[in-house]
Amino acid sequence: MVRFGRVVATALLVFVFGCGQQQVAMDQPEILLFNGRIFTGATPPYVEALLIRGDRVVATGSTEQLLRDAGSDARRIDLQRRLTIPGINDAHLHIDMFLPVHTQLPFDTTDPRCAIVLERVRETVRTAPKDRPIFGTIGQTALFEDDCSAVMLDRLAPEHAVLLNTWTPHAMILNRTAVNMFAVPTADPPTGGFYGKDQRSTAWDGVIHEYAFFQLFADLAKRVDDERARATLRGVLDEAAGFGITSLQPMSMDPARLAHLLSDVSTPLRVRILDFSATDFGRGNAHARTEISDRVAYGDLKVILDGTPIERSAAMRAEHDDAPGLRGERNFSSEQIRDFLRRSRQGDYQLVLHAVGDRTVATILDALAADEASDWPERRLRIEHGDGVTPDLISAIRRFGVVVVPNPSHLMLPDLLVRRYGARRTQTMQPVRSLIDSGIPIAFGSDGPLNPFLNLMFAISYPSNPTEAVTLAQALGAYTRGSAFAEFADREKGTLEVGKFADLAVLSQDIFQVPPSTLPATVSVLTMVGGRIVYDANALN
């Protein structure tokens, strides 16, 4: 049965767009997608055909009916029974962590042992130019081994700047030459930052965490010229379109620059940039959302309240199993967190809070309770990651209308989490199904591998805690409808319904019919943003 014919669809569009939004003109170009298996993410869940006029869906229904309803000049695309889904919306990623020209230490793993790291440094300094910094990406093993220190790096590379950052990235070890090259302050850590492997050093030891690290990273990115930055962004946008990603929500330490770089490359995707300020924290800059074009906007504010399990810097209510006496540190006090909430309400911008540890999540909820404002559900306060949303905190999360943005790739570190927190505590962390079952809105962001189908596999398998695994429809909903809700765009996108943007992806395989292990091989064969084809593998010709 046809969901909406031409007359009904047009009447509905007048209703949908009557509240200050532009109506879809009847003389705009039409595209008909037909003979497909189109997952709408709404009701009904599947249709055979979509009619697009301009940038909007104007009708959904059967192939037979919409072939009759489409105008004679409409472009007709036979989907050949392929699965078509709403465009993926990646709610949390980083696309502008640019590094200046440098020498990279080669590792075969994200967690090399310290002995391997130091050997690579010895080898590299023999031939590396002295005027180029040497970067290496390490994990939890090398970070906490005693020999991986600034003192050792000084001995091995007295004339080369060496910087070893964790892959999260939330911490770095750097030698004296690097400190001098990049004018890193060593007297006192900045607000929200720490020195020392355990975040407790009172004197400089060459290890920086959190905002001490983020400020350095922001400075490094500024040293990258626009031409190189644009080339990097083009690569990310092309990769995303090939996966059927139509919207991105990157976190940026220089959102205005990123917005203009994206405009320079005429991004085909919708990009809403969150201001991840490394110094301001909402005190001086205006964080109201700024529209650069119909594709690019920036504003609102993300604040990182704690670290990650990798560096033992997620703030926990109980001490770490593998480091007695340590619980991780919050980057900001309870009063500062209450101030972030007040300022976001006064400035009328969305507040996005990185919170991993259960102590950090509990502090946010205490601050919301103390705030006494009743409009937090309408403000859609976001908790990014939310690993520490434990069962006792879920009811308050729901009461305040908090949106949680889990990252499926984070679910794949069970051995590390058990070492840090023990098996029993780990089973109460990183909820996904419990959030959905409790009526808490969730969105998915990659914050790691961009491939959304790899992340879908992680979410539906969740091997270390299968009771928290979700169905594929739920996971896809978090990556589309949920991500749109998280950015106040759920009236415009996230589902394939009449009146919404024609943002969609035609997939290479039916992800609802194939074994979960084959999901990561999925790609888009046709990606559309606002009715415009932004990626075409020519599979439908």
C-alpha positions in Angstrom: 0.0 0.0 0.0 1.2 3.5 -0.8 2.1 5.5 2.3 1.7 8.9 0.6 0.6 9.7 -2.9 1.6 12.9 -4.7 -1.3 15.0 -3.4 -1.2 13.8 0.2 2.6 14.2 0.2 2.4 17.8 -1.0 -0.3 18.6 1.5 1.8 17.2 4.3 4.9 19.1 3.2 2.9 22.3 3.5 2.2 21.3 7.1 5.7 20.2 7.9 7.4 23.2 6.5 4.8 25.7 7.5 6.6 26.7 10.7 9.3 28.9 9.3 10.9 26.3 7.0 11.1 26.5 3.3 8.5 24.6 1.3 9.6 22.2 -1.3 8.7 23.8 -4.6 6.8 21.6 -7.1 9.2 22.7 -9.9 12.4 21.3 -8.2 14.1 18.3 -9.8 12.8 14.9 -8.8 14.6 11.7 -8.2 12.8 8.4 -7.8 14.4 5.5 -6.1 12.4 2.3 -6.7 12.5 -1.5 -6.6 14.4 -1.4 -3.3 14.3 -2.6 0.2 14.3 0.7 2.0 14.7 0.7 5.7 13.0 4.0 6.8 13.8 3.9 10.5 10.2 4.9 11.1 6.7 3.5 10.4 6.4 1.5 8.2 9.9 0.1 8.7 10.3 -0.8 5.0 9.1 0.6 1.7 10.0 -0.1 -1.9 10.4 3.4 -3.2 11.1 7.0 -2.4 10.3 10.1 -4.3 12.7 13.0 -3.7 12.0 16.6 -4.8 14.8 19.1 -4.2 16.6 18.0 -1.0 13.5 16.3 0.7 11.7 13.1 0.6 8.2 13.9 -0.7 6.6 10.4 -0.9 7.3 6.9 0.2 5.5 3.7 -0.9 5.3 1.0 -3.5 7.3 1.0 -6.7 4.1 0.7 -8.7 2.4 3.7 -7.2 5.5 6.0 -7.1 6.4 5.2 -10.7 3.0 6.6 -11.6 3.3 9.6 -9.2 6.8 10.7 -10.4 7.0 13.5 -12.9 7.9 12.7 -16.5 11.3 14.4 -16.0 12.2 12.6 -12.8 15.5 10.8 -12.7 14.7 7.1 -12.1 17.2 4.9 -10.2 16.5 1.2 -10.0 17.8 0.0 -6.6 17.8 -3.6 -7.8 16.4 -4.8 -4.4 19.4 -3.4 -2.5 19.0 -2.4 1.1 18.8 1.4 1.5 19.1 3.1 4.9 19.0 6.6 6.3 22.4 8.2 6.1 24.8 7.3 8.9 25.4 10.2 11.4 28.7 9.8 13.2 28.1 11.6 16.5 31.6 11.7 17.9 34.9 11.8 16.0 38.0 14.0 15.5 39.0 15.0 12.0 41.4 17.9 12.5 44.0 16.7 15.0 46.7 17.7 12.5 50.4 17.2 13.1 53.2 19.3 11.6 55.7 17.7 9.3 57.4 15.0 11.5 59.1 11.6 11.6 56.8 8.8 12.8 58.0 5.9 14.9 56.9 2.7 13.3 55.1 0.2 15.5 53.2 -3.0 14.6 50.7 -2.6 17.4 48.9 0.2 19.3 50.4 -1.1 22.5 54.1 -1.7 22.0 56.3 -2.6 25.0 58.7 0.1 26.3 61.7 -1.8 25.1 60.4 -1.8 21.5 59.6 2.0 21.8 63.1 2.8 23.0 64.7 0.7 20.3 62.6 2.5 17.6 63.8 5.8 19.0 67.4 4.7 18.9 67.1 3.6 15.3 65.1 6.7 14.2 67.4 9.4 15.6 70.3 8.1 13.5 68.7 9.3 10.2 65.9 11.7 11.2 66.3 15.4 10.6 66.9 17.3 13.8 64.5 20.1 12.8 61.6 17.6 12.6 59.8 16.3 15.7 59.6 12.5 16.2 56.2 11.3 17.1 55.2 7.8 18.4 51.8 6.4 19.4 51.9 4.1 22.5 49.4 2.4 24.7 48.9 1.5 28.3 51.9 -0.9 28.6 54.7 1.5 27.6 53.1 4.5 29.3 53.4 2.8 32.8 56.8 1.1 32.3 59.4 3.0 34.2 62.0 3.1 31.4 59.6 5.0 29.1 60.4 8.4 30.6 61.4 11.9 29.6 64.8 11.2 31.2 65.4 8.1 29.0 64.2 10.0 25.9 66.7 12.8 26.7 69.5 10.2 26.8 68.5 8.5 23.5 67.7 11.7 21.6 69.4 14.7 23.2 69.1 16.8 19.9 65.8 15.5 18.6 62.3 16.4 19.9 60.5 13.2 20.8 56.9 13.0 21.7 55.1 9.8 22.7 51.3 10.2 22.9 48.8 7.5 24.0 46.5 6.5 21.2 43.4 7.7 23.0 45.0 10.5 22.9 44.9 11.9 26.4 48.5 11.8 27.6 52.1 12.3 26.3 55.7 11.8 27.3 58.0 14.4 25.8 61.7 15.1 26.2 63.4 18.4 26.9 64.1 19.2 23.2 60.4 18.8 22.5 59.6 21.1 25.5 61.8 23.7 24.0 60.7 23.3 20.4 57.0 23.8 21.3 57.4 26.1 24.4 55.5 23.7 26.7 55.0 25.2 30.1 56.7 23.2 32.8 56.1 25.2 36.0 52.5 24.4 36.6 49.9 22.4 34.6 47.0 24.5 33.1 43.5 24.3 34.4 42.2 20.8 33.7 45.6 19.4 33.1 48.1 17.2 35.1 51.7 16.2 35.2 53.0 12.7 36.0 52.1 9.2 34.9 49.7 9.0 37.8 48.5 12.6 37.4 50.0 13.4 40.8 53.5 14.9 40.1 54.0 18.2 41.8 57.1 18.9 39.7 57.8 18.6 36.0 58.7 15.0 34.9 57.9 15.2 31.1 54.5 13.4 31.3 51.4 15.5 30.5 47.7 14.6 30.8 44.4 16.0 29.7 44.3 19.8 29.1 48.1 20.1 29.5 48.2 17.7 26.5 45.2 19.2 24.6 46.7 22.7 24.7 49.9 21.3 23.1 47.9 19.4 20.5 46.0 22.6 19.7 49.3 24.4 19.1 50.6 21.6 16.9 47.5 21.7 14.7 47.9 25.5 14.2 51.4 24.8 12.7 49.9 22.8 9.9 49.2 24.9 6.8 45.8 25.1 5.3 46.7 23.2 2.1 47.8 20.1 4.1 44.8 20.4 6.4 42.4 20.5 3.4 44.0 17.5 1.9 43.5 15.6 5.1 39.9 16.6 5.3 39.2 15.6 1.7 40.5 12.1 2.5 38.2 11.8 5.6 35.1 13.1 3.7 35.7 10.7 0.8 36.1 7.8 3.1 33.0 8.7 5.0 30.8 9.1 1.9 32.1 5.7 0.7 30.7 4.2 3.9 27.3 5.9 3.6 28.0 8.5 6.2 26.1 11.6 5.5 26.6 13.6 8.7 29.6 14.1 11.0 29.8 15.7 14.4 33.5 16.3 15.0 35.0 17.7 18.1 37.4 20.5 17.3 39.8 22.6 19.3 39.7 25.3 16.5 36.1 25.0 15.3 36.1 28.3 13.3 39.1 27.2 11.3 37.7 23.7 10.7 34.4 25.2 9.5 36.2 27.4 7.0 38.5 24.6 5.8 35.4 22.5 5.2 33.8 25.3 3.3 37.0 25.6 1.2 36.7 22.0 0.1 32.9 22.3 -0.4 32.1 19.4 1.9 29.4 17.2 0.4 28.5 16.0 3.9 26.7 17.7 6.7 29.2 18.7 9.4 28.2 20.1 12.8 31.4 21.0 14.7 31.4 21.0 18.5 33.7 23.5 20.1 36.3 21.5 22.1 38.1 24.5 23.4 41.5 23.8 25.0 41.6 27.0 27.1 38.3 28.9 27.2 35.9 26.4 28.8 32.9 28.6 28.0 34.0 31.7 29.7 34.9 34.1 26.9 34.0 32.8 23.5 30.4 32.8 22.1 29.3 29.2 21.8 26.0 29.8 20.1 25.7 27.7 16.9 27.0 29.5 13.8 25.8 28.4 10.3 28.6 28.7 7.7 26.5 27.1 5.0 23.8 24.5 4.5 26.5 21.9 5.1 28.6 23.4 7.9 27.9 24.7 11.4 29.9 25.1 14.5 29.3 26.0 18.1 28.0 24.7 21.4 30.7 23.4 23.8 32.4 20.1 24.7 34.3 19.8 27.9 36.4 16.8 28.9 35.8 16.0 32.5 38.1 13.1 33.0 40.4 10.8 31.0 40.2 7.1 30.0 41.1 3.7 31.4 44.2 3.5 29.2 45.9 6.2 31.3 44.1 5.2 34.5 42.6 8.7 34.3 38.9 8.0 34.2 37.7 9.2 37.6 36.2 6.2 39.5 34.4 5.9 42.8 36.6 3.0 43.9 40.3 2.6 43.4 41.8 0.7 40.5 42.4 -3.0 41.0 45.8 -2.8 39.4 46.9 0.4 41.1 45.7 0.5 44.7 45.3 4.0 46.0 44.5 5.5 42.6 41.0 6.3 41.4 41.8 8.6 38.5 41.2 12.3 38.7 38.5 14.6 37.5 39.8 17.5 35.4 37.4 19.9 37.1 35.9 20.4 40.5 32.3 19.9 41.4 31.8 23.7 41.5 33.4 24.1 38.1 31.1 21.5 36.6 28.1 23.3 38.2 29.5 26.5 36.5 29.6 24.8 33.1 26.0 23.9 33.5 25.0 27.5 34.5 26.9 29.0 31.7 25.4 26.7 29.1 21.9 27.6 30.2 22.7 31.4 30.4 24.4 31.3 27.0 21.7 29.0 25.5 24.1 26.5 24.0 24.3 22.7 24.2 26.8 21.3 26.6 28.6 18.1 25.7 30.5 16.4 28.5 33.2 13.7 28.1 32.6 11.5 31.1 34.1 8.0 31.4 34.4 7.2 35.1 31.4 6.5 37.4 32.6 9.2 39.8 32.5 11.8 37.0 29.0 10.7 35.8 27.8 10.9 39.5 29.2 14.4 39.8 27.4 15.6 36.7 24.1 14.2 38.1 24.7 15.8 41.5 25.3 19.1 39.7 22.1 18.8 37.7 20.2 18.1 40.9 21.7 21.1 42.6 21.0 23.3 39.6 17.2 23.0 40.2 16.4 24.0 36.6 13.5 22.0 35.1 14.4 22.4 31.4 17.4 20.0 31.2 15.5 17.4 29.1 14.8 20.1 26.5 18.5 21.1 26.5 19.7 17.5 25.6 22.8 17.6 27.7 25.2 15.0 26.3 27.5 12.6 28.0 30.1 11.3 25.6 31.3 7.7 26.1 29.4 7.2 29.4 31.3 4.0 30.3 30.6 4.8 34.0 26.8 5.1 33.6 26.4 2.3 36.1 22.9 0.8 37.1 22.5 3.1 40.1 22.9 6.2 37.9 20.5 5.3 35.1 17.3 6.6 36.7 18.8 10.1 37.2 20.2 10.0 33.6 16.6 9.4 32.4 15.1 12.0 34.8 17.3 14.8 33.4 16.9 13.8 29.8 20.6 13.3 29.3 21.7 11.9 25.9 24.4 9.3 26.1 26.8 8.7 23.2 28.5 5.4 23.6 31.3 4.3 21.2 31.1 0.7 20.1 34.9 0.4 19.6 35.3 1.0 23.3 33.4 -2.2 24.0 36.3 -4.2 22.6 38.8 -3.6 25.5 37.5 -6.2 28.0 40.9 -7.5 29.2 42.1 -4.0 30.0 39.0 -3.0 31.8 39.1 -6.2 33.9 42.7 -5.4 34.9 41.8 -1.9 35.8 38.4 -2.5 37.6 38.0 -6.2 38.2 35.5 -8.5 36.5 32.5 -7.7 38.8 32.8 -3.9 38.4 33.4 -4.2 34.6 30.1 -6.0 34.1 28.2 -3.0 35.4 30.0 -0.6 33.1 29.6 0.4 29.4 25.9 -0.1 29.2 24.1 0.0 25.8 21.0 -2.2 26.0 20.2 -1.0 29.5 20.1 2.6 28.3 17.7 1.8 25.5 15.5 -0.3 27.7 15.3 2.5 30.2 14.2 5.0 27.6 17.4 7.0 27.6 18.2 8.4 24.1 21.6 7.2 22.7 23.6 8.1 19.7 26.7 6.3 18.3 30.0 7.9 17.4 33.0 6.1 16.1 35.8 7.8 18.1 38.1 5.3 16.5 37.7 3.3 13.2 35.4 5.3 11.0 33.7 2.2 9.5 30.2 2.3 10.8 29.5 -1.4 9.9 32.5 -2.5 12.0 31.0 -0.5 14.9 27.6 -2.0 14.3 29.2 -5.5 14.6 30.8 -4.5 17.9 27.5 -3.2 19.3 25.4 -6.3 18.4 28.1 -8.8 19.5 29.6 -7.2 22.6 31.4 -10.4 23.4 32.6 -9.4 26.9 29.0 -8.5 28.1 26.4 -10.0 25.7 23.5 -9.0 28.0 24.3 -5.4 26.9 24.4 -6.2 23.2 21.7 -4.6 21.1 19.8 -5.6 18.0 21.0 -4.4 14.6 17.9 -2.3 14.2 18.6 -0.6 17.6 22.3 -0.1 16.7 21.4 1.4 13.3 18.8 3.6 15.0 21.5 5.0 17.4 23.7 5.7 14.4 20.9 7.6 12.5 17.8 8.7 14.4 19.6 8.8 17.7 22.6 10.9 16.4 20.1 13.3 14.8 18.3 13.7 18.1 21.6 14.3 19.9 22.3 17.4 17.7 18.7 18.7 17.7 18.2 17.7 14.0 15.7 14.9 14.5 13.0 16.9 12.7 15.2 17.2 9.6 17.0 13.9 9.3 17.7 10.5 10.8 14.8 8.7 9.2 13.5 8.4 5.6 10.1 10.0 6.1 8.2 12.6 4.1 9.5 16.1 4.8 12.9 15.1 5.9 16.2 15.5 4.1 16.9 12.9 1.4 20.1 11.7 3.2 20.6 8.0 2.5 22.9 5.2 1.6 22.4 2.2 -0.8 24.4 -0.6 0.6 26.6 -3.3 -1.0 24.9 -6.0 1.0 21.8 -6.4 3.2 23.2 -5.9 6.7 20.0 -7.5 8.2 20.5 -10.7 6.2 24.3 -11.4 6.4 26.3 -13.0 9.3 27.5 -10.4 11.8 31.1 -11.2 11.1 30.7 -10.0 7.5 29.2 -6.6 8.5 32.6 -4.7 8.3 32.8 -5.5 4.6 29.8 -3.4 3.9 30.2 -0.2 1.9 27.8 2.2 0.2 27.3 1.9 -3.6 25.3 5.2 -3.7 25.3 7.9 -1.0 23.0 10.9 -1.2 22.9 14.1 0.9 19.9 16.3 0.4 18.9 14.5 -2.8 22.4 15.1 -4.2 24.6 12.1 -5.1 27.9 12.5 -3.3 29.3 9.0 -3.8 28.5 6.6 -6.7 30.3 3.3 -7.2 28.3 2.8 -10.4 26.9 -0.5 -9.1 23.3 0.5 -10.1 24.1 1.3 -13.7 
